[in-house]
Amino acid sequence: MADRDDLPLLPLIMTAPNGARRTKADHPALPMTIRETVEDARACFAAGAGALHAHVRDTAGAHVLDAGLYRELLSQMRAAVPQMQVQVTTEAVGRYSPEQQRALVRALDPEAVSVAVREMVPDGETQAARGFYEECLNRKCAVQHIVYSDADLERFFDLAETGIIPGQRHQLLFVLGRHAADQQSAPGDLEPFLETLAGRRGALAVDWAVCAFGNRETDCLVEAVRRGGKARIGFENGLRNRDGRIAEDNACRVRDLVLALKAENLIPA
């Protein structure tokens, strides 16, 4: 079996420019097409983001797990921003089964993918999930495990300890809150994740990042970096800069975070 030691680490900043739910009705600069997403990613890379968390939409603007659309996006990203990591998503959004999520990854064979633990490994799916995670490990596909609560994180460690999620090096994303109109994440929401991480990680090497919602998205991400983590930022989760104003675009959100990290002496000025 392969090892994860040679898989790339997460960059400090990943941009999540659109997600599965928001549209141009939420912000006119939110990218919906592949061309718009690539142009947005290029601007975010120039602003300081090292990776793209990628969603694709169908012609009606709906989130889809479509291997053909992802291949087109990956091809255009390689041509436009070859230095930027691209992570595809298997987000179910209540539409896709674990098998459909696995089928996307098998058809696409991406370098990186985000997978929610609770979506990929519901009760009764452990054997199918084990085979999927072993395939990803052997193909050297970097899986970022999405956890929405400290209970999800406990479940991740249970699955890792029993070998259902194999390997000694893992990427995690702690989600502070939920996709909801009134969701307002706060830096203190990170604490339960870090307490669980400290108590359960054992010998595992964990590369973790955070995403957050609402007006304090930047503050939450600054706290994550201060505590040794990394950041995912963009219109998927928040539209406002640290000063409370609506950002012009996703690159503006990245610049806002970079300036905040510099002001806290967390990255070089």
N, C-alpha and C positions, 0 to 999 in steps of 0.2 A: 504493500500500500504506500502511496505517496505521502509526503510530509508537507506541512504548510510553511516550513521555514523559508522557502524561497518565494513565497507569495508576497506581493508588494504590500507595505503598510498603507493604511489610510493616510491621505494628505491631511494637513491640519484643517483645511476648509473645503467642504464639498457644497456645491450649489444644488438646490432642489427647486427648479424654476417654475414648475407648473403643478405637479401632483396629479391626482385622479379626479378631483372634485371642482376646483375653481375654474372659471372661464374668464373671458374678456369683460364680462359683466362685472366681475370683481375688480379687475384692473386691466385697462386697455393694453398694457405692455406684457401681459402674461402670454408666453408663447404657447401656441396650440398646434401648429404644423411642425413638420420636421425641419423645414428651412428656418422657421422662427426659432426653434429650439437650438439649432446649431449656431445661429447668429448670437443668440442670448448667451450660450455657453462660451463662445469666443470672447465676448465682452466680460463675462465673469472671470474667465481665466486671466485676462489682462488686469482685472481688479484684484486678483489674489486667490482665486479658488483653484484648487488642484484637481478637482474631480467633479463630474456631473452625475447626479442621481436622475436617471432618465425614465420618463413616462412617454408613451406615444398615444395619440388619439385617432379615432376613426374620422370619416368625413363629416360625421354629425357632431364631432367634438367630444365623444365619449371615450373614457379610458378603456383600452383594450390590451390584452396580452396576445399580440400579433407578431409572430416571428419575422414575417416579411417586412413589416414596418420597422421593427427593431434593426434588421439587417441594413435597411436603407439609412437609418439614423447612424448606426455604427460606421458605415462606409463614409458618410459625409463628415462625421466627426474625425475620422482618421485623416481625411483630406484637409480639413479646416483647422483642427486643433490636435495634432498628433501627440502632443505632450500631455494631454489631459486624460486622466482615467475616466472611463465611462462605466457606470454601474446601472444595470437594468433592474427593473423591479418585477416581483411576482405578486404585487398587492392584489388581493381578491376583491375588495370593495363590495363584498356580498354577492359577487357575480361568478367567481371562479372557484372550482373545487381544488383540493390539493393535487389531484391527478392532472388537471389542466395547467396548474402552475408548474408542475414537474415537466409536463410535455413541452412547455415553452422553453425551459432551460435546456432540455435535451435537444430540441430542434435548433436552438440558437448557439449553444456552446459558448457563452460569453466569458470574458475574463473576470467579470465581477457581477454579483447579483445580490439584491437585498431580499430576505425571506423572513416573514413574520413567524415566530415559533408557534404561536397559537393558531395560525392559519395552515401551516404545513404539517403540524403534528397534533391534530385533534384526537380525541379518544378513539382508539381502535386503528390508528394510522401509523403506529410506530414501525412496523416492519417495512412498509412501503417507504416511509421517511428515511429509515436507515439506508436502504439501497440508494436513494436519491443523494443523501449527503456523502456516501462513499463515492458515488460517481463524480460528484463535484470535487471532492478531494483528489481523486485520481486524475481528473482532467485539469487540475490546478486552477479551478474556478474559485475565486475569493468570495465566500459567502459572508455577508453581514447579517447577523441574526437580529431581527427587530424584536424588542421587548417593550411592552406598553405599561408594565408595572413591575414591582419587586417580585410579585408572585410569578410573573412570566420569567423573570430572571432566575428564580429558584428552579423553575421547570427546565430552563435551558441547562443549568448545571446538573440536574438530575439526568437529563438526556445525554449530556457529555460524559458523565461518570459511568453510565451504563453502555457507552459505545454507540448509542443510536446516532449521536452527532460525534463523529470520530475526529482525531487529531489533537494536538497539544497547543496550537495557536488559533485564536479565534477573534473575529471582528464582531462587535456588538453596537447596536444603536439603542440608546435609552430615549424613549419618547415621553416627554414631559407634558401630559395632558392628552386631549383627544381632538379630532376634527369636529369642531362644533362652533357655531356662530359666536357664542359668548365665552369661548375658552380663553383664559388668561393664565399662562404658565408663569411660574415664579422660580427664582434660583433655588429656593428651599425645596422645590419638588425633586431635586436631584438627590437629596440625602438618602431616601430609602434605597435607591439603586446602589449608591456607594457603600452603604452598610452591608447590603447583601453581597456585593462584590468582594468586600474585604473578608467576609466570613466564609465564602464559598469557592473562591477562585483556585485555592490550593496551588498545584504546580502548573496550572494552565496559564499560558501567556495570553493576555486579553488586551486588544487594541480597541478602545471604546470611544464612542462619539455620542453627541446629544442633538436632538432637534426639539424645538419648543414652539408654542403658539402665542399669538397675541402681541400686545404692545411691548412686552418685556423680553421678546425673543433675543435681542442682542445681549441683554444683561444675563440671561440664562446661559448663553453660549460663552460669554466671557468667564462666567463661574466654572463652566465645564473645563475650559482650557486651564484656568487657574488650578483646578483640582487634578490635572494630568490627562484630561480627555481632549477630544477634538470636536469640531462643529459642523453641522449641516444647516445651511441657511437658504432662505429663498421664499418665493411667493407661495409655495406649497403650504408653508406653515405660517408665515407672517408677512404683512404688507408695510409695516411701519418701521422707521429708523429709531435709533435710541432717543432722539429728541421728540418723538411722538408724531412726526410728520410722515405722511404716506410717501414711500420711496418712489422715485421715478421709474425704476426698473430693477431687475435682479442684480445687476452689476452695482447699483447704488446700495443695495443691501450688503453685498460683499464688502464694498468700501467702508460702509458704516462699521462693520465688524472689525475690519483691519485697523481702522482708526481707534476703535475702542480697545483693541488688544495692545496697540502701541502705547496708548495713554496709560494703560495698566502695567507697562513694561513686560508684557507677556510675549511679545515678539520684538525684534529689533526695530527701532524707529527709522 
